């Protein structure tokens, strides 16, 4: 099991990268860089590549609708070159609020788009010939009746460091998770509860793995939460730091009936709470929405408590198939916390 960590995407990002540099020294394996509607992740990933030597640098996530598939492939290849083979391409469909509201692009065919983007990226990196693709979403070159008719198959000029850069997919829907298990190198679930994962994701993962190519190897999974080690109420109260984030996703990341995170919370068995959180959040009552997040959900999606308990949580994530324990250190020296956990693994 490796240790990974999401980069803070608000506040002083340069300071956050300073922390990554220190955490790399004690064993941080991967840093994930988000892209929402703030700074782009690619610039930050290049900066991290220049500041670090060993840590893997993953996008979590590059939205599939904000770039063409070939630009995604070029970007990943460029980052892989700058980092000497340390790039991970994390992809996701995001949601219609961001894609249509921020990027002005129709949120259509997310599953087909995901599959075709991955196919095109791997073709670009392999350089086995000029790029062509015939799909339901993308046609390369563009057919004459859709453009000038002057498009021609091309091959990436540079030789990528690797012809198979790892691709992780952030997915939540049953069909999307199945496809992830079939074609991706790794999976980036959100609000992951290891004890409930088999009942929620088991069938989809099994169906996807049954179609998985052996050359992909085992599916990697990156999941985790807040990390704090200590006794007493002071440590336990740190769990409250997770409530606003859970409320944001379950309550505010989408409209009624169009919130993937809300659907996941319901499938975990928190139907009534998910309904209440969403109603409160959409009514502008964010603090009440955070307070409505079930204690059990907060506890099981994080690793906060005495040392023996945190060790138990780590084993629960391991047993659920997690290969990259994704941690956010709170309530103590982040370097010391990650070093301690690294020594346990």
C-alpha positions as YAML, in Angstrom:
chain: A
units: angstrom
residues:
- id: 1
  name: UNK
  ca: [0.00, 0.00, 0.00]
- id: 2
  name: UNK
  ca: [1.31, 3.43, -0.99]
- id: 3
  name: UNK
  ca: [0.58, 6.79, 0.61]
- id: 4
  name: UNK
  ca: [-0.92, 9.55, -1.49]
- id: 5
  name: UNK
  ca: [-2.26, 13.00, -0.66]
- id: 6
  name: UNK
  ca: [-4.44, 15.58, -2.40]
- id: 7
  name: UNK
  ca: [-2.83, 18.98, -2.92]
- id: 8
  name: UNK
  ca: [-4.79, 21.80, -1.31]
- id: 9
  name: UNK
  ca: [-6.30, 23.72, -4.23]
- id: 10
  name: UNK
  ca: [-7.37, 26.80, -2.26]
- id: 11
  name: UNK
  ca: [-5.24, 29.08, -0.14]
- id: 12
  name: UNK
  ca: [-1.49, 29.33, -0.61]
- id: 13
  name: UNK
  ca: [-0.73, 26.66, -3.20]
- id: 14
  name: UNK
  ca: [3.01, 27.41, -3.23]
- id: 15
  name: UNK
  ca: [3.07, 26.73, 0.49]
- id: 16
  name: UNK
  ca: [1.19, 23.49, -0.11]
- id: 17
  name: UNK
  ca: [3.87, 22.44, -2.60]
- id: 18
  name: UNK
  ca: [6.54, 23.30, -0.02]
- id: 19
  name: UNK
  ca: [4.82, 20.76, 2.22]
- id: 20
  name: UNK
  ca: [4.84, 18.16, -0.56]
- id: 21
  name: UNK
  ca: [8.61, 18.61, -0.83]
- id: 22
  name: UNK
  ca: [8.98, 17.82, 2.87]
- id: 23
  name: UNK
  ca: [6.51, 14.93, 2.78]
- id: 24
  name: UNK
  ca: [8.38, 13.37, -0.14]
- id: 25
  name: UNK
  ca: [11.39, 13.02, 2.16]
- id: 26
  name: UNK
  ca: [9.43, 10.80, 4.59]
- id: 27
  name: UNK
  ca: [7.81, 8.59, 1.98]
- id: 28
  name: UNK
  ca: [4.88, 10.31, 0.28]
- id: 29
  name: UNK
  ca: [4.38, 8.28, -2.89]
- id: 30
  name: UNK
  ca: [1.82, 10.29, -4.87]
- id: 31
  name: UNK
  ca: [0.33, 13.77, -4.82]
- id: 32
  name: UNK
  ca: [-3.02, 14.37, -6.52]
- id: 33
  name: UNK
  ca: [-3.77, 17.77, -8.06]
- id: 34
  name: UNK
  ca: [-7.40, 18.75, -8.54]
- id: 35
  name: UNK
  ca: [-8.88, 20.96, -11.23]
- id: 36
  name: UNK
  ca: [-12.27, 22.51, -10.57]
- id: 37
  name: UNK
  ca: [-12.85, 26.11, -11.52]
- id: 38
  name: UNK
  ca: [-9.75, 27.61, -9.94]
- id: 39
  name: UNK
  ca: [-6.19, 27.34, -11.20]
- id: 40
  name: UNK
  ca: [-5.59, 24.61, -13.76]
- id: 41
  name: UNK
  ca: [-3.93, 21.45, -12.47]
- id: 42
  name: UNK
  ca: [-1.39, 21.11, -15.26]
- id: 43
  name: UNK
  ca: [0.57, 24.24, -14.34]
- id: 44
  name: UNK
  ca: [0.71, 23.14, -10.72]
- id: 45
  name: UNK
  ca: [1.79, 19.61, -11.69]
- id: 46
  name: UNK
  ca: [4.67, 21.03, -13.72]
- id: 47
  name: UNK
  ca: [5.70, 23.15, -10.74]
- id: 48
  name: UNK
  ca: [5.62, 20.08, -8.48]
- id: 49
  name: UNK
  ca: [7.71, 18.15, -11.01]
- id: 50
  name: UNK
  ca: [10.37, 20.86, -10.84]
- id: 51
  name: UNK
  ca: [10.35, 20.91, -7.03]
- id: 52
  name: UNK
  ca: [10.42, 17.16, -6.36]
- id: 53
  name: UNK
  ca: [12.47, 14.12, -7.32]
- id: 54
  name: UNK
  ca: [10.55, 10.94, -6.50]
- id: 55
  name: UNK
  ca: [6.87, 11.54, -5.76]
- id: 56
  name: UNK
  ca: [4.38, 10.58, -8.45]
- id: 57
  name: UNK
  ca: [2.23, 13.46, -9.68]
- id: 58
  name: UNK
  ca: [-1.37, 12.74, -10.59]
- id: 59
  name: UNK
  ca: [-4.22, 14.85, -11.90]
- id: 60
  name: UNK
  ca: [-7.32, 14.25, -9.83]
- id: 61
  name: UNK
  ca: [-8.97, 15.09, -11.97]
- id: 62
  name: UNK
  ca: [-8.63, 16.53, -15.46]
- id: 63
  name: UNK
  ca: [-12.23, 17.02, -16.65]
- id: 64
  name: UNK
  ca: [-12.86, 15.11, -19.85]
- id: 65
  name: UNK
  ca: [-14.87, 17.92, -21.43]
- id: 66
  name: UNK
  ca: [-12.38, 20.79, -21.04]
- id: 67
  name: UNK
  ca: [-9.74, 19.51, -23.48]
- id: 68
  name: UNK
  ca: [-9.62, 17.45, -26.66]
- id: 69
  name: UNK
  ca: [-8.45, 13.85, -26.21]
- id: 70
  name: UNK
  ca: [-5.21, 14.54, -28.09]
- id: 71
  name: UNK
  ca: [-4.44, 17.58, -25.94]
- id: 72
  name: UNK
  ca: [-4.98, 15.43, -22.84]
- id: 73
  name: UNK
  ca: [-2.53, 12.90, -24.29]
- id: 74
  name: UNK
  ca: [0.01, 15.61, -25.17]
- id: 75
  name: UNK
  ca: [-0.30, 17.13, -21.71]
- id: 76
  name: UNK
  ca: [0.21, 13.82, -19.92]
- id: 77
  name: UNK
  ca: [3.20, 13.00, -22.13]
- id: 78
  name: UNK
  ca: [4.74, 16.41, -21.47]
- id: 79
  name: UNK
  ca: [4.30, 16.08, -17.71]
- id: 80
  name: UNK
  ca: [5.71, 12.57, -17.82]
- id: 81
  name: UNK
  ca: [8.79, 13.89, -19.62]
- id: 82
  name: UNK
  ca: [9.32, 16.79, -17.21]
- id: 83
  name: UNK
  ca: [8.94, 14.50, -14.19]
- id: 84
  name: UNK
  ca: [11.07, 11.66, -15.62]
- id: 85
  name: UNK
  ca: [8.19, 9.20, -15.76]
- id: 86
  name: UNK
  ca: [6.27, 10.23, -12.62]
- id: 87
  name: UNK
  ca: [2.99, 11.40, -14.15]
- id: 88
  name: UNK
  ca: [-0.38, 9.80, -13.52]
- id: 89
  name: UNK
  ca: [-3.32, 10.85, -15.66]
- id: 90
  name: UNK
  ca: [-6.43, 11.09, -13.50]
- id: 91
  name: UNK
  ca: [-9.58, 11.64, -15.56]
- id: 92
  name: UNK
  ca: [-13.21, 12.24, -14.73]
- id: 93
  name: UNK
  ca: [-16.41, 13.49, -16.26]
- id: 94
  name: UNK
  ca: [-17.01, 16.07, -13.50]
- id: 95
  name: UNK
  ca: [-20.67, 17.15, -13.61]
- id: 96
  name: UNK
  ca: [-23.05, 19.25, -15.70]
- id: 97
  name: UNK
  ca: [-22.93, 22.23, -13.32]
- id: 98
  name: UNK
  ca: [-19.21, 22.74, -13.90]
- id: 99
  name: UNK
  ca: [-18.97, 21.48, -17.47]
- id: 100
  name: UNK
  ca: [-21.92, 23.42, -18.84]
- id: 101
  name: UNK
  ca: [-21.70, 26.34, -16.41]
- id: 102
  name: UNK
  ca: [-17.95, 26.96, -16.45]
- id: 103
  name: UNK
  ca: [-16.76, 25.42, -19.71]
- id: 104
  name: UNK
  ca: [-19.90, 25.95, -21.77]
- id: 105
  name: UNK
  ca: [-19.77, 22.43, -23.21]
- id: 106
  name: UNK
  ca: [-22.77, 20.06, -23.35]
- id: 107
  name: UNK
  ca: [-22.52, 17.29, -20.76]
- id: 108
  name: UNK
  ca: [-23.28, 14.38, -23.07]
- id: 109
  name: UNK
  ca: [-22.22, 10.72, -23.34]
- id: 110
  name: UNK
  ca: [-19.88, 10.70, -20.31]
- id: 111
  name: UNK
  ca: [-19.22, 6.94, -20.47]
- id: 112
  name: UNK
  ca: [-18.51, 6.85, -24.20]
- id: 113
  name: UNK
  ca: [-16.35, 9.95, -23.90]
- id: 114
  name: UNK
  ca: [-14.32, 8.42, -21.07]
- id: 115
  name: UNK
  ca: [-13.69, 5.22, -22.97]
- id: 116
  name: UNK
  ca: [-12.72, 7.00, -26.19]
- id: 117
  name: UNK
  ca: [-10.42, 9.50, -24.48]
- id: 118
  name: UNK
  ca: [-8.54, 6.64, -22.86]
- id: 119
  name: UNK
  ca: [-8.30, 4.78, -26.18]
- id: 120
  name: UNK
  ca: [-7.01, 7.88, -27.98]
- id: 121
  name: UNK
  ca: [-4.46, 8.71, -25.28]
- id: 122
  name: UNK
  ca: [-2.99, 5.24, -25.43]
- id: 123
  name: UNK
  ca: [-2.80, 5.40, -29.22]
- id: 124
  name: UNK
  ca: [-0.99, 8.75, -29.07]
- id: 125
  name: UNK
  ca: [1.60, 7.50, -26.55]
- id: 126
  name: UNK
  ca: [2.21, 4.23, -28.41]
- id: 127
  name: UNK
  ca: [3.16, 6.05, -31.67]
- id: 128
  name: UNK
  ca: [2.39, 2.95, -33.72]
- id: 129
  name: UNK
  ca: [1.24, 5.04, -36.65]
- id: 130
  name: UNK
  ca: [-0.61, 8.22, -37.57]
- id: 131
  name: UNK
  ca: [-3.56, 8.73, -35.23]
- id: 132
  name: UNK
  ca: [-7.00, 7.67, -36.39]
- id: 133
  name: UNK
  ca: [-10.12, 7.00, -34.38]
- id: 134
  name: UNK
  ca: [-13.70, 6.15, -35.27]
- id: 135
  name: UNK
  ca: [-16.01, 6.51, -32.29]
- id: 136
  name: UNK
  ca: [-19.47, 7.70, -31.38]
- id: 137
  name: UNK
  ca: [-18.01, 10.86, -29.77]
- id: 138
  name: UNK
  ca: [-14.73, 11.49, -31.59]
- id: 139
  name: UNK
  ca: [-13.63, 10.94, -35.19]
- id: 140
  name: UNK
  ca: [-9.99, 11.57, -36.05]
- id: 141
  name: UNK
  ca: [-9.30, 13.04, -38.52]
- id: 142
  name: UNK
  ca: [-12.52, 15.04, -38.53]
- id: 143
  name: UNK
  ca: [-14.80, 13.81, -41.35]
- id: 144
  name: UNK
  ca: [-14.92, 16.13, -44.39]
- id: 145
  name: UNK
  ca: [-18.62, 16.85, -43.90]
- id: 146
  name: UNK
  ca: [-17.88, 18.25, -40.42]
- id: 147
  name: UNK
  ca: [-15.03, 20.55, -41.37]
- id: 148
  name: UNK
  ca: [-12.89, 21.65, -44.27]
- id: 149
  name: UNK
  ca: [-11.95, 18.15, -45.33]
- id: 150
  name: UNK
  ca: [-8.27, 19.01, -44.93]
- id: 151
  name: UNK
  ca: [-7.63, 17.08, -41.73]
- id: 152
  name: UNK
  ca: [-4.91, 14.42, -41.92]
- id: 153
  name: UNK
  ca: [-3.74, 11.66, -39.58]
- id: 154
  name: UNK
  ca: [-0.75, 12.79, -37.50]
- id: 155
  name: UNK
  ca: [1.68, 11.23, -35.04]
- id: 156
  name: UNK
  ca: [2.93, 12.95, -31.91]
- id: 157
  name: UNK
  ca: [6.30, 14.55, -32.73]
- id: 158
  name: UNK
  ca: [8.03, 13.76, -29.46]
- id: 159
  name: UNK
  ca: [8.74, 10.25, -28.21]
- id: 160
  name: UNK
  ca: [6.92, 9.89, -24.86]
- id: 161
  name: UNK
  ca: [8.96, 8.63, -21.93]
- id: 162
  name: UNK
  ca: [6.39, 5.85, -21.47]
- id: 163
  name: UNK
  ca: [3.95, 4.43, -23.95]
- id: 164
  name: UNK
  ca: [1.54, 3.53, -21.14]
- id: 165
  name: UNK
  ca: [1.15, 6.36, -18.65]
- id: 166
  name: UNK
  ca: [-1.09, 5.14, -15.78]
- id: 167
  name: UNK
  ca: [-4.68, 6.29, -16.12]
- id: 168
  name: UNK
  ca: [-6.94, 6.57, -13.09]
- id: 169
  name: UNK
  ca: [-10.65, 7.32, -13.48]
- id: 170
  name: UNK
  ca: [-12.87, 9.06, -10.95]
- id: 171
  name: UNK
  ca: [-16.20, 7.27, -11.22]
- id: 172
  name: UNK
  ca: [-19.26, 6.76, -9.05]
- id: 173
  name: UNK
  ca: [-22.08, 5.44, -11.22]
- id: 174
  name: UNK
  ca: [-22.44, 1.68, -11.52]
- id: 175
  name: UNK
  ca: [-21.77, 1.56, -15.27]
- id: 176
  name: UNK
  ca: [-18.89, 4.00, -14.98]
- id: 177
  name: UNK
  ca: [-17.27, 2.00, -12.19]
- id: 178
  name: UNK
  ca: [-17.67, -1.17, -14.25]
- id: 179
  name: UNK
  ca: [-15.96, 0.52, -17.20]
- id: 180
  name: UNK
  ca: [-13.20, 1.83, -14.92]
- id: 181
  name: UNK
  ca: [-12.50, -1.69, -13.66]
- id: 182
  name: UNK
  ca: [-12.38, -2.89, -17.26]
- id: 183
  name: UNK
  ca: [-10.08, -0.36, -18.95]
- id: 184
  name: UNK
  ca: [-8.35, 1.92, -16.42]
- id: 185
  name: UNK
  ca: [-5.15, 1.37, -14.49]
- id: 186
  name: UNK
  ca: [-6.73, 2.78, -11.34]
- id: 187
  name: UNK
  ca: [-9.92, 4.02, -9.72]
- id: 188
  name: UNK
  ca: [-10.46, 7.26, -7.78]
- id: 189
  name: UNK
  ca: [-13.65, 6.79, -5.73]
- id: 190
  name: UNK
  ca: [-14.89, 9.59, -3.50]
- id: 191
  name: UNK
  ca: [-16.46, 9.30, -0.03]
- id: 192
  name: UNK
  ca: [-15.19, 5.74, 0.11]
- id: 193
  name: UNK
  ca: [-16.39, 3.59, 3.01]
- id: 194
  name: UNK
  ca: [-14.36, 0.35, 2.94]
- id: 195
  name: UNK
  ca: [-16.82, -1.67, 5.03]
- id: 196
  name: UNK
  ca: [-19.69, -0.79, 2.68]
- id: 197
  name: UNK
  ca: [-17.69, -0.97, -0.56]
- id: 198
  name: UNK
  ca: [-18.53, -4.61, -1.39]
- id: 199
  name: UNK
  ca: [-22.30, -4.04, -1.21]
- id: 200
  name: UNK
  ca: [-22.14, -0.78, -3.19]
- id: 201
  name: UNK
  ca: [-19.37, -1.44, -5.71]
- id: 202
  name: UNK
  ca: [-18.78, -5.20, -5.63]
- id: 203
  name: UNK
  ca: [-20.92, -6.23, -8.60]
- id: 204
  name: UNK
  ca: [-19.74, -3.37, -10.82]
- id: 205
  name: UNK
  ca: [-16.08, -4.01, -10.03]
- id: 206
  name: UNK
  ca: [-16.45, -7.74, -10.61]
- id: 207
  name: UNK
  ca: [-18.21, -7.22, -13.95]
- id: 208
  name: UNK
  ca: [-15.52, -4.84, -15.14]
- id: 209
  name: UNK
  ca: [-12.63, -7.01, -13.98]
- id: 210
  name: UNK
  ca: [-14.12, -9.97, -15.83]
- id: 211
  name: UNK
  ca: [-13.53, -8.06, -19.09]
- id: 212
  name: UNK
  ca: [-10.19, -6.58, -18.03]
- id: 213
  name: UNK
  ca: [-7.10, -7.18, -20.16]
- id: 214
  name: UNK
  ca: [-4.37, -9.06, -18.26]
- id: 215
  name: UNK
  ca: [-1.77, -6.57, -19.50]
- id: 216
  name: UNK
  ca: [-3.36, -3.88, -17.32]
- id: 217
  name: UNK
  ca: [-2.52, -5.77, -14.14]
- id: 218
  name: UNK
  ca: [-4.57, -5.42, -10.98]
- id: 219
  name: UNK
  ca: [-6.85, -2.41, -10.61]
- id: 220
  name: UNK
  ca: [-5.29, 0.22, -8.35]
- id: 221
  name: UNK
  ca: [-7.57, 2.09, -5.95]
- id: 222
  name: UNK
  ca: [-6.80, 5.46, -4.31]
- id: 223
  name: UNK
  ca: [-9.04, 6.28, -1.34]
- id: 224
  name: UNK
  ca: [-8.85, 7.57, 2.21]
- id: 225
  name: UNK
  ca: [-9.61, 10.69, 4.20]
- id: 226
  name: UNK
  ca: [-8.51, 12.85, 7.10]
- id: 227
  name: UNK
  ca: [-5.64, 11.51, 9.20]
- id: 228
  name: UNK
  ca: [-5.24, 12.35, 12.88]
- id: 229
  name: UNK
  ca: [-3.79, 10.23, 15.68]
- id: 230
  name: UNK
  ca: [-4.59, 10.91, 19.31]
- id: 231
  name: UNK
  ca: [-6.75, 10.18, 22.33]
- id: 232
  name: UNK
  ca: [-9.78, 12.01, 23.66]
- id: 233
  name: UNK
  ca: [-12.39, 14.42, 22.43]
- id: 234
  name: UNK
  ca: [-9.93, 16.95, 21.04]
- id: 235
  name: UNK
  ca: [-8.80, 14.47, 18.40]
- id: 236
  name: UNK
  ca: [-12.31, 13.20, 17.73]
- id: 237
  name: UNK
  ca: [-13.54, 16.75, 17.10]
- id: 238
  name: UNK
  ca: [-11.17, 16.94, 14.15]
- id: 239
  name: UNK
  ca: [-13.66, 14.74, 12.32]
- id: 240
  name: UNK
  ca: [-15.90, 17.78, 12.14]
- id: 241
  name: UNK
  ca: [-13.46, 19.23, 9.60]
- id: 242
  name: UNK
  ca: [-14.82, 16.68, 7.13]
- id: 243
  name: UNK
  ca: [-18.48, 17.64, 7.56]
- id: 244
  name: UNK
  ca: [-18.53, 20.74, 5.32]
- id: 245
  name: UNK
  ca: [-16.81, 18.85, 2.50]
- id: 246
  name: UNK
  ca: [-19.21, 15.91, 2.71]
- id: 247
  name: UNK
  ca: [-22.15, 18.31, 2.84]
- id: 248
  name: UNK
  ca: [-20.82, 20.18, -0.20]
- id: 249
  name: UNK
  ca: [-20.63, 17.04, -2.29]
- id: 250
  name: UNK
  ca: [-23.75, 15.25, -1.04]
- id: 251
  name: UNK
  ca: [-25.79, 18.43, -0.89]
- id: 252
  name: UNK
  ca: [-24.43, 20.88, -3.40]
- id: 253
  name: UNK
  ca: [-22.59, 19.09, -6.22]
- id: 254
  name: UNK
  ca: [-25.55, 18.83, -8.53]
- id: 255
  name: UNK
  ca: [-29.28, 19.42, -8.67]
- id: 256
  name: UNK
  ca: [-32.05, 17.23, -7.30]
- id: 257
  name: UNK
  ca: [-31.83, 13.86, -9.00]
- id: 258
  name: UNK
  ca: [-28.53, 14.84, -10.69]
- id: 259
  name: UNK
  ca: [-26.06, 14.57, -7.83]
- id: 260
  name: UNK
  ca: [-23.79, 11.53, -8.12]
- id: 261
  name: UNK
  ca: [-22.44, 11.93, -4.58]
- id: 262
  name: UNK
  ca: [-25.93, 12.11, -3.13]
- id: 263
  name: UNK
  ca: [-26.76, 8.87, -4.92]
- id: 264
  name: UNK
  ca: [-23.68, 7.21, -3.41]
- id: 265
  name: UNK
  ca: [-24.67, 8.32, 0.10]
- id: 266
  name: UNK
  ca: [-28.11, 6.78, -0.46]
- id: 267
  name: UNK
  ca: [-26.55, 3.53, -1.67]
- id: 268
  name: UNK
  ca: [-24.44, 3.44, 1.47]
- id: 269
  name: UNK
  ca: [-27.70, 3.38, 3.42]
- id: 270
  name: UNK
  ca: [-27.99, 7.05, 4.35]
- id: 271
  name: UNK
  ca: [-31.13, 7.80, 2.34]
- id: 272
  name: UNK
  ca: [-32.87, 10.07, 4.82]
- id: 273
  name: UNK
  ca: [-29.70, 11.93, 5.71]
- id: 274
  name: UNK
  ca: [-28.81, 12.42, 2.05]
- id: 275
  name: UNK
  ca: [-32.26, 13.92, 1.40]
- id: 276
  name: UNK
  ca: [-31.98, 16.26, 4.37]
- id: 277
  name: UNK
  ca: [-28.41, 17.34, 3.58]
- id: 278
  name: UNK
  ca: [-29.37, 18.19, 0.01]
- id: 279
  name: UNK
  ca: [-32.51, 20.10, 1.00]
- id: 280
  name: UNK
  ca: [-30.60, 22.15, 3.56]
- id: 281
  name: UNK
  ca: [-27.63, 22.81, 1.30]
- id: 282
  name: UNK
  ca: [-29.71, 23.88, -1.68]
- id: 283
  name: UNK
  ca: [-31.68, 26.17, 0.64]
- id: 284
  name: UNK
  ca: [-28.44, 27.92, 1.55]
- id: 285
  name: UNK
  ca: [-28.25, 26.39, 5.04]
- id: 286
  name: UNK
  ca: [-24.73, 25.02, 4.68]
- id: 287
  name: UNK
  ca: [-23.90, 24.79, 8.39]
- id: 288
  name: UNK
  ca: [-27.10, 22.88, 9.09]
- id: 289
  name: UNK
  ca: [-26.35, 20.61, 6.14]
- id: 290
  name: UNK
  ca: [-22.91, 19.86, 7.57]
- id: 291
  name: UNK
  ca: [-24.43, 19.11, 10.98]
- id: 292
  name: UNK
  ca: [-26.84, 16.68, 9.31]
- id: 293
  name: UNK
  ca: [-24.05, 14.44, 7.98]
- id: 294
  name: UNK
  ca: [-24.32, 11.14, 9.92]
- id: 295
  name: UNK
  ca: [-21.59, 10.59, 12.50]
- id: 296
  name: UNK
  ca: [-21.02, 7.09, 11.15]
- id: 297
  name: UNK
  ca: [-20.41, 8.40, 7.63]
- id: 298
  name: UNK
  ca: [-17.93, 10.95, 8.91]
- id: 299
  name: UNK
  ca: [-16.07, 8.36, 10.94]
- id: 300
  name: UNK
  ca: [-15.91, 5.62, 8.32]
- id: 301
  name: UNK
  ca: [-14.68, 7.87, 5.51]
- id: 302
  name: UNK
  ca: [-11.72, 9.07, 7.60]
- id: 303
  name: UNK
  ca: [-8.88, 7.81, 9.79]
- id: 304
  name: UNK
  ca: [-9.09, 9.76, 13.03]
- id: 305
  name: UNK
  ca: [-8.61, 8.44, 16.55]
- id: 306
  name: UNK
  ca: [-6.16, 6.56, 18.78]
- id: 307
  name: UNK
  ca: [-3.23, 4.81, 17.14]
- id: 308
  name: UNK
  ca: [-4.80, 1.37, 17.46]
- id: 309
  name: UNK
  ca: [-8.01, 2.59, 15.83]
- id: 310
  name: UNK
  ca: [-6.20, 4.29, 12.94]
- id: 311
  name: UNK
  ca: [-4.32, 1.05, 12.33]
- id: 312
  name: UNK
  ca: [-7.68, -0.74, 12.16]
- id: 313
  name: UNK
  ca: [-8.96, 1.81, 9.66]
- id: 314
  name: UNK
  ca: [-5.87, 1.31, 7.49]
- id: 315
  name: UNK
  ca: [-6.46, -2.44, 7.46]
- id: 316
  name: UNK
  ca: [-10.12, -1.89, 6.54]
- id: 317
  name: UNK
  ca: [-9.05, 0.17, 3.51]
- id: 318
  name: UNK
  ca: [-6.43, -2.43, 2.61]
- id: 319
  name: UNK
  ca: [-8.99, -5.26, 2.78]
- id: 320
  name: UNK
  ca: [-11.29, -3.26, 0.51]
- id: 321
  name: UNK
  ca: [-8.59, -3.28, -2.16]
- id: 322
  name: UNK
  ca: [-7.14, 0.21, -1.62]
- id: 323
  name: UNK
  ca: [-3.58, 0.40, -2.97]
- id: 324
  name: UNK
  ca: [-3.03, 4.15, -2.52]
- id: 325
  name: UNK
  ca: [-4.06, 5.32, 0.93]
- id: 326
  name: UNK
  ca: [-5.08, 8.92, 0.23]
- id: 327
  name: UNK
  ca: [-4.52, 10.96, 3.40]
- id: 328
  name: UNK
  ca: [-5.08, 14.54, 4.55]
- id: 329
  name: UNK
  ca: [-3.06, 15.06, 7.76]
- id: 330
  name: UNK
  ca: [-4.80, 17.29, 10.33]
- id: 331
  name: UNK
  ca: [-4.30, 18.15, 13.96]
- id: 332
  name: UNK
  ca: [-0.57, 17.67, 14.13]
- id: 333
  name: UNK
  ca: [2.72, 17.79, 12.27]
- id: 334
  name: UNK
  ca: [1.89, 16.46, 8.77]
- id: 335
  name: UNK
  ca: [5.44, 15.21, 8.23]
- id: 336
  name: UNK
  ca: [5.48, 13.27, 11.51]
- id: 337
  name: UNK
  ca: [1.99, 11.85, 10.88]
- id: 338
  name: UNK
  ca: [2.79, 10.57, 7.39]
- id: 339
  name: UNK
  ca: [6.14, 9.21, 8.50]
- id: 340
  name: UNK
  ca: [4.45, 7.22, 11.25]
- id: 341
  name: UNK
  ca: [1.86, 5.77, 8.90]
- id: 342
  name: UNK
  ca: [4.51, 4.99, 6.28]
- id: 343
  name: UNK
  ca: [6.37, 2.94, 8.86]
- id: 344
  name: UNK
  ca: [3.22, 0.91, 9.54]
- id: 345
  name: UNK
  ca: [2.62, -0.06, 5.93]
...
